[in-house]
Amino acid sequence: MGEWHFEHPWALGLIALFLLCELACRAKTQRLIFPDTALLRSLSRGGGWVQRGLKLLIFALLALALASPIKENEVVVRNDEGYELSLVLDASGSMEEMNKFNIVREIVLDFIDKRKHDKLALTLFADFAYVAMPLTYDKQSLKQLLSKIGVGIAGTQRTALYEALFMSTKLFKESGAKEKVAVLLTDGVDNTSKIPLDVAIQSAVKHGIKVYVIGVGGRGNYNPTVLRKIADETGGKFYEADSVARLKQVYEQIDALEKSEIKADKYVKKHYYFQYPLGAALGLLMLFTLMRRRGHAL
């Protein structure tokens, strides 16, 4: 939504000045005295008020045009020197237990809101992995997509963890960002990927991606050794989250550790609307001129 305001609001004060002059600064004119002017007054009285009202409206529209009503939209242009961050989420059947996926989704949505100056991507995995959204600045579309995704969107029986990590690293293939981060969350053990763990890790290292790994639930659900290996070899960190409070804390820590110092370039896009009151004033001025001429003709 844009913000409406006047570029020269002082011009609106001219309307009050015009009204004051109309009341107190009447021009002195010569008068012709007729013996019977009743008919003449009755004919001119109505037209006189219409012309005065029309004249006031014309002046008000001209003052409005001079005040220059504009609508401003802030356009934020970000460059590739900021953070690029991929969210990799487990959407397998086990994430439905104890409402884990919905809890994770709400926390991730809040995390997205905090990454105002970064490109974000979303990769989901279960029986297979797929990129739900490539790297984008469009946080709103990403949030809308995430809010509609549920467990089972990629199957429910298996966990393609390594494949998801490998696929997520390919998002950064053409990236020129200085900081590349992946946040991988899972509550399971890989049992279906065709991509070996070492290959997935090497791909992350090759593209300079730091991977933060979060194990959700109890240790019996995931393999902490594997998850720690992913984090350590890519320069990230491994977290264990066995409660909602701990999971929130983990995302807050990641946000604090990888806080972008890059400032966005901001531009203000202005839409001018002075032409509308100006056009209306010119049209009414033509009407006013015709009325004056007709009045003089009478």
N, C-alpha and C positions, 0 to 999 in steps of 0.2 A: 504494500500500500504506500502511495506517495503522500507527501505532506503539502497541503495547500497554504499559500500565503501570498501577500502582495509584495512585489519587489520595491515599490515606492509608496508605502502606505500614507505618507503625508499628503499625497494628491487627493485623498478622499476628503480632507479638510476643505478643499476648494468648494465642495458642494454647500457646506454651511456658509462659506463666504458669499457664494452666489445668492443664497436665500436672504442673507442679511442685506446685500445690495439691492435685491428686488424690493425689499420692504422699506429701506431707508434711503436709497440712492436713486429715486425716481428722476428721470430726465425731465427738464422743463421744456415744454413745447408750446407753440402758439395755438390758440384756440379760436375757432370761428363760432359765433353765436347765431343760432337759428331760432326763429320765433316758436317753432314747434318741433322738439327733438325727441318726443316720447317714442315714436316709431323707430327712429334711428338707434336710440339706446337699447330698445328691446331686441333689435336685430344684431347689435354688436356685442351685447352683454355675454350671450352664450359663447360666441366665437372667441371673445377675449379670454375667457377662462380656459377654454380648450388650448388656445395658443400659449398661454402662460404655463399651463401644465406640460404641454409638449416641449416648450423651451427648457423647463426645469429637467425633464426627463432626458433631453438631448445632452444638456450640460453634465448631468449625473453620469450618463454613459461615457462621455468623453473623459470625465475625471476617473471613472473606473478603468478605462483603457490606459490612461496615464499612470494609474497606480500599478498597472501590469500584474494581473493575477497569474501566478505560476504554480505548477505542481512539480515538486522535486522528488526524484527517486535516487537513493544512494546506490550506486553501482560499485561493487567491490571486485576488483580485479586482482587475483592472486597469481604469484609466479611459481615456478618449479623449484624455487630454493627453499620452500617450506617443507613441512612433513607430508609424507604420503603413507597412509596407514591402512592395512588390510585387516578386516575382522573375519576370523575363521571360526565358525560355530558348528558344533555337533548338533545335528537334528535327528539323531537315531532314536529308536524306540525307547531306549533306557532314559532318555531325557524327559520322557513324559512322567516318569515316576516322581512323586512328591512335587509335581508341578515345576520341575527344574527348568524346563525350556522357557516357560512364561516368565519365571523370575529372572532368568538370564536376559531375556529380551527387554524387560523393563529397565534393567541396569544398563544394558548396552545402549538403549535409546537415550538415556541420560548422559552416557559417555559421549555419544555422537554430538549432543548439544554443546558439550564443552570444547569440542575440537573445531572451533569456529574458522580457523585459518588453514585448515588442512584438507587434502584430498582423502576421501575414504572409499573403501571397496568392501564388498561382502561376498564371502565364499561359504557355502553350506556343504555339509557332508553327512552321509549315513551309508546306505548301500553303495553309493557312488558320490563323487564330489562334483560340484559345478559352481561356476561364478554367477551369483545372483545379480550382482551389479559391479561393473568395473570401476576403476578409480574415478571419482567425481567430486565436484564441489557442491552438487545439488543435495544438500542434507535432507531437505524436505522429502524428495522422492525416495531417498534411501530409507528414511524413517517410515514412510507409507508402505514401502515394500516389506520391510522387516515386520511391521505390525500385522501384516496379512499372512505371514509365513508361520507354519506350525510343524510339529513333529510329523514325520511321514512324508514330507514333501520330496525326500530323496530315498524313500524306503524306510524300513524299521528294523530289519534283521541284522545288519552288519555295520561296521565302522571303517570307512575308508580314510583313515587319519593321514597317512603318508601321502596319499594321492591329493588330499585337500591342501596339505602344506606345499606340495610341489606345484599344484595348479595356481595357488595363491602367489607364489614367487614369480610366475610368468606374467603377472599383472604389471610387474615393475620392469619388464624387459626393455621398454623404450623410455623409462623414467630418467629424468635429469635431476631429480630431487636430491638434496644433500642428505636428508634423513628419511630412511625407509624402515617401516615398522610393521610387524604382523603380530596380532594378538590372537592366539589359538586357544580355544576352550573345548574341553572334552571331558566326558565321564566314562570313557571306555578305552578299549585296547584295539589297535588295528588288527583286522582279521579278514580283509578282502583286497587291500591295495595291490596293484600290479607294479607300483613304484617302490623300490627298496628305500628304507629309511635313510641310508647314507646318501643316496642320490637326491632325495628331497632336501636334506640338510646342505649338501654341496651346492644345490641350486640357490638356496637362500644366501649362502656365503658368497657365491659368485656375483649375485646382484646386490650385495651389501645390505641385506635385510636382517634387522635385529628382531628375533622372535621371542615374544613373551608368551609363556605357556601356562595355562591354568587348568589344574585338575579339579573337577567338581565332584563332591561326594566323598565317600570313604576310599581309603587306599586300595581296597579290594576291587574297586571298580576300574581303576586305571593303573598303568605301570609307571610309577614315579621315576624309575631309572631311565626309561625311554624319554619321558617328557623333560627330565632334567638335561639329558644329553642334547636334545634339540635346542634348549635355551642356552646352555653353556657354549656349544659350538658355534652359535650364531651371535653371541654377545648379548643375549637377552637374559631373562630371569624366569625361574620356575616358581609357581605359587600353588599352594594347596588351599582350596576353599571348601570347608565342610559345613558352612552355614551362610545364610543370606547376608548377614552383617559382614562376614569375612569376605564374601564375594564383592560386595560394594567397596570394601576397603581396598581390595586388590586393584579394581579398576581405577580407583582414586589414586593409588600409588603409581600405576602405569601412566596415568594422565599427568601426574606431577613430574615423573621422571622424564617424560618425553614431551614436555611443554615447549611448543614452538615459540622461538624468539623473533620469528620473521613477522614483520608488520605488513598487513595487507595494504595495497594501494587502493585508495578510495576516490571515486569520482562522483560528482553530483550531476545527474542528468536532469535538465530543466525543460519543462514543456510550457510554452507561453500561450496564453489565451486572451491577450489584449485585443486580438483581431475581431473577436465576437462582439464585445460591446462597441468597438469602434465602427464596425460594419453596421450595427443597429443604429448607432448615432447618425451616421451618414444617411441612412435610409430615411430616418425620421426628419433629418434636416431638409431633405428634398421635399418631404410632405409639408413641413413647416413653411418652406419657401412658396410652395403652391398655394397654401392657405392664405399667406400674406398678400400674394398677388391677386388672388380672388377677392380678398377683402378690399384692397385698393381699387379694384375694378368696380366694386359696388359703390 
